[in-house]
Structures are given as C-alpha cells and as structure tokens.
C-alpha cells in the first residue's frame, strides 16, 4: 500500500523523495506518515512507574553526579548520557531522538528544549510502530502542557531517513541514539549495522557546529557487538580537526552498554 | 652498595624486607631510602608556569565540567581524573601517587587530603630519582605551609613496592597512576607492563572499600600500547561484585591517553 499523501503539517519534512540507496533497503521503506500528535493528560508517578519509565521521577543529575555515580555503580550509562546532553542542549534548540523506544529519551529531550517561545523541537523516530505508539502514549501521560507536547514530532520511519523530516533550516544541537531492541518489545527486532551507519552519517550532516551525536550501544543481544563495531568504526573515522569522538564503557562487564559521544567542533 | 639503614621516621614503612618475587626484578630493586622532606618556599605563578606545571593556577573543575570539557576538546584526560578524584577523596584521607613524575598529581592530591588535624597523607613514589627530585622541588615551591608539606612522603622506589611504604593501618582512598615516561625526562625510561601489573595488584590490596584506582595510560610511545593491554586485562579481571571498572578514551585520536578508573565497592 502506498504511503498516505503528505499533509500540510508535513511542511517540516525536508525531502519528499527517498534516495535510490534507501529504497533498496526494505527495512527502511516504512511509509512516511504524518507525525503523531498527542493531547496532554497528566500521569501520576505510579502510572509512569507502571509503564517502566522513571525519567520524570528522578532529580536531574549533573554530569558530575552521573559520571561519579556511573563509576561507583549507582548510575546507568543512560544517566551519564542525559547529564551530558543537559550540558550541551539549550532551550529553543532542535534535537533528534533517532530511536524513540518507549519515549524516555524523547521526554528528557523535550524538557531540555521546551521554551516559552515554542521554538524548541524534538524530532523523534522509530522504525517500529509499537515504539512510536509507546512514546506517544508516554508523552500524553507525562507532559502537562499542550504547547510543550506540540514541540515533539514523531515519525514511524527508519533513522537513516532523518534528513527527510528535520527542516533544513533548523540547526540540530543533538542527535541521540539508543541502539538495540525495544525494551519490552520483540527482541528479534533490532537496529542493524547497515542502517545505523547510514543514520550516523545523516546525523553528522545535519548536526550544527558545537552539537553532539550521542550513541548508547546495547551489546548483550545477538548482533549487538557487530553494531558497536560499526559505531566505533564511524567514530574513529571522524576527522580530528572537526570532531572529538570519545567512548565510555565498563571494562569488567563485557555486555554493559557502551556510550559513544561525538562532538562536532 | 646496600641501601642505607632505615631511619626512625621510616616507621611508616610497612615491611623492611622485599619479597623474593620483587627481588628478582632488578628494575624494582632500587634502594629503599628515607622519604624526602622539603621545606616550604612559595613560588609565583610565573615560576610554576616556567616549570611546566599549572595545577595550582587553574580553578577546580567538577567532574561535570571536566567530562564535557574533555568531550568538547577543551579539557585533558588528566583534568577529568583530577575532577573524579575530588569527588572521591576527603580531607584527612590517605592516598598514593604511584608515579610522581613532576609532582603535579602529588600536589593535587595534597590539596585534597590536607586537613587541620594533619591526618591526611600522600605517599608518593617514582623509580626515577630525577622524578622524586622534581616533585620535591615543585612541592617546595608550590606549598605555602610547612605542616602541609610534611603530609607528603616521597620514596624513590618502584610502585610495585607500595605496600612497603604505606602503613597497614591506613585505609587508602586513592591510588593514582600516570603510566608512560617522565615529562621532560628520558623518554627511554618508561613504566613497564610487568611491574605495572604488580603495582596494580598491590594497589587493589591496599585500597579501602569505596576507594579508587585511577590509571592514566599514555600510549603514544613504544611499549605504551602493551602497557595499556596489561592495565585493561587487569581491569577486566576484577570481579563485578566488588569492583566497577570503566574506561574513558578518545576514539578518533588513537594515541591519546586512556583513563581507566577502578572503584572498589
């Protein structure tokens, strides 16, 4: 079935045509649909906890606490990532959640960019419809402000196509990846090296100077280590005059997620 | 020539006999001498800068700023290390500088442990006499308090022998390593994998619960990568129920120093 016709609010989409290369990848050929909108409905802490998400319940950590907490086993790599994002992202920024999953990162990013003028934007995507549904539901419950909710645009597409949905004139401060499978979803549906590599390249093109690509790679599942190799290879290929690429990982926990941070000078 | 007889102020030395294993390592068989004492003499910022050291001139960074600074190319790995130390070390603690070098780390550690009661201690060592001399000279210039100066005990010995100089009843909060060659010294004189491995094992034994082994590995010189392999192998061998081992490194700068942090639970 062909994708539905583009709607007026898809003016944000950069390109309405797919590149031949992308068309050859069935896994990335999900229909480009209109972004999901959601209404505001406040969730209680208990409801959010029941959804397995805790982003709004924890106090915001500085990278100080997060990094030392990570080192002392009290904090997760994802908390380090969020703390670093908070040091980079400003109110009113445009950011991309390249792998929405259940929406934890999407919400964290929304809180970082939401501003009084309504300029901040979070472009979220996930190739799995169920992930977009989860994110949308989660945001409906977690966000208590209709205007804030409208700052998030969700697309059920492969992250290698992010250039099609992020406006060309929007300098992107952050592109966040969580690579692996959808928590609570089908573990056989995973992000894969080929499209991840394309997505990283796309992210590097749309990122503005001073921006960050943040990649948290889960490697405990089959194929996870192959994907890490692709990310590390990409990170190490970035020219040192325009990029700082660094990696934070556990050494005595071989399957612990690895955090790779790429800063565009 | 046999080492000089032990002096009364060497009561701090744990053992006066070397283990047979250590005796088989000529590079670690330097004479066990009395710790160097130094008198206080304040240095100007210009004098310190002329010595190539800047530890006292920079404002103290939190791990937050240091990590983000590292990521954005504005801070060095050693600044990240110092920021993490500051989050772990408390006034009055006993700490070890396993590789004094020119004394930058020794001074930084002294500032962290120096307390009004005079309980804090820094046990510093380096197998090169010239490093101990440099550290002693630097501390004489940088420390403006005789009592503070007395909290540092310097020994010209191999770091694999640290258990011989740190009192058994002193819980050690931090053991810091800077692996490579002495900055400004003979680049052919480097720390080597075998004694580094022994030193790491010794550090893991004397470290108290909640303490940290911090290893900054310089890998740009011949033998540097072999030493990194030894450190990583040691770090990955630590049991996950009692240690958190993590690594921070640049990915697109293959010879940039690697920071390995080992927290004892």
Boltz contact constraints between the chains, C-beta under 6 A:
constraints:
  - contact:
      token1: [A, 62]
      token2: [B, 64]
      max_distance: 6.0
  - contact:
      token1: [A, 63]
      token2: [B, 64]
      max_distance: 6.0
  - contact:
      token1: [A, 63]
      token2: [B, 67]
      max_distance: 6.0
  - contact:
      token1: [A, 63]
      token2: [B, 68]
      max_distance: 6.0
  - contact:
      token1: [A, 64]
      token2: [B, 62]
      max_distance: 6.0
  - contact:
      token1: [A, 64]
      token2: [B, 63]
      max_distance: 6.0
  - contact:
      token1: [A, 64]
      token2: [B, 64]
      max_distance: 6.0
  - contact:
      token1: [A, 67]
      token2: [B, 63]
      max_distance: 6.0
  - contact:
      token1: [A, 67]
      token2: [B, 67]
      max_distance: 6.0
  - contact:
      token1: [A, 68]
      token2: [B, 63]
      max_distance: 6.0
  - contact:
      token1: [A, 68]
      token2: [B, 87]
      max_distance: 6.0
  - contact:
      token1: [A, 71]
      token2: [B, 246]
      max_distance: 6.0
  - contact:
      token1: [A, 71]
      token2: [B, 261]
      max_distance: 6.0
  - contact:
      token1: [A, 71]
      token2: [B, 263]
      max_distance: 6.0
  - contact:
      token1: [A, 72]
      token2: [B, 263]
      max_distance: 6.0
  - contact:
      token1: [A, 73]
      token2: [B, 244]
      max_distance: 6.0
  - contact:
      token1: [A, 87]
      token2: [B, 68]
      max_distance: 6.0
  - contact:
      token1: [A, 235]
      token2: [B, 251]
      max_distance: 6.0
  - contact:
      token1: [A, 236]
      token2: [B, 251]
      max_distance: 6.0
  - contact:
      token1: [A, 236]
      token2: [B, 252]
      max_distance: 6.0
  - contact:
      token1: [A, 238]
      token2: [B, 252]
      max_distance: 6.0
  - contact:
      token1: [A, 240]
      token2: [B, 252]
      max_distance: 6.0
  - contact:
      token1: [A, 240]
      token2: [B, 253]
      max_distance: 6.0
  - contact:
      token1: [A, 244]
      token2: [B, 73]
      max_distance: 6.0
  - contact:
      token1: [A, 245]
      token2: [B, 251]
      max_distance: 6.0
  - contact:
      token1: [A, 245]
      token2: [B, 252]
      max_distance: 6.0
  - contact:
      token1: [A, 246]
      token2: [B, 71]
      max_distance: 6.0
  - contact:
      token1: [A, 246]
      token2: [B, 250]
      max_distance: 6.0
  - contact:
      token1: [A, 247]
      token2: [B, 249]
      max_distance: 6.0
  - contact:
      token1: [A, 247]
      token2: [B, 251]
      max_distance: 6.0
  - contact:
      token1: [A, 248]
      token2: [B, 248]
      max_distance: 6.0
  - contact:
      token1: [A, 249]
      token2: [B, 247]
      max_distance: 6.0
  - contact:
      token1: [A, 250]
      token2: [B, 246]
      max_distance: 6.0
  - contact:
      token1: [A, 251]
      token2: [B, 235]
      max_distance: 6.0
  - contact:
      token1: [A, 251]
      token2: [B, 236]
      max_distance: 6.0
  - contact:
      token1: [A, 251]
      token2: [B, 245]
      max_distance: 6.0
  - contact:
      token1: [A, 251]
      token2: [B, 247]
      max_distance: 6.0
  - contact:
      token1: [A, 252]
      token2: [B, 236]
      max_distance: 6.0
  - contact:
      token1: [A, 252]
      token2: [B, 238]
      max_distance: 6.0
  - contact:
      token1: [A, 252]
      token2: [B, 240]
      max_distance: 6.0
  - contact:
      token1: [A, 252]
      token2: [B, 245]
      max_distance: 6.0
  - contact:
      token1: [A, 253]
      token2: [B, 240]
      max_distance: 6.0
  - contact:
      token1: [A, 261]
      token2: [B, 71]
      max_distance: 6.0
  - contact:
      token1: [A, 263]
      token2: [B, 71]
      max_distance: 6.0
  - contact:
      token1: [A, 263]
      token2: [B, 72]
      max_distance: 6.0
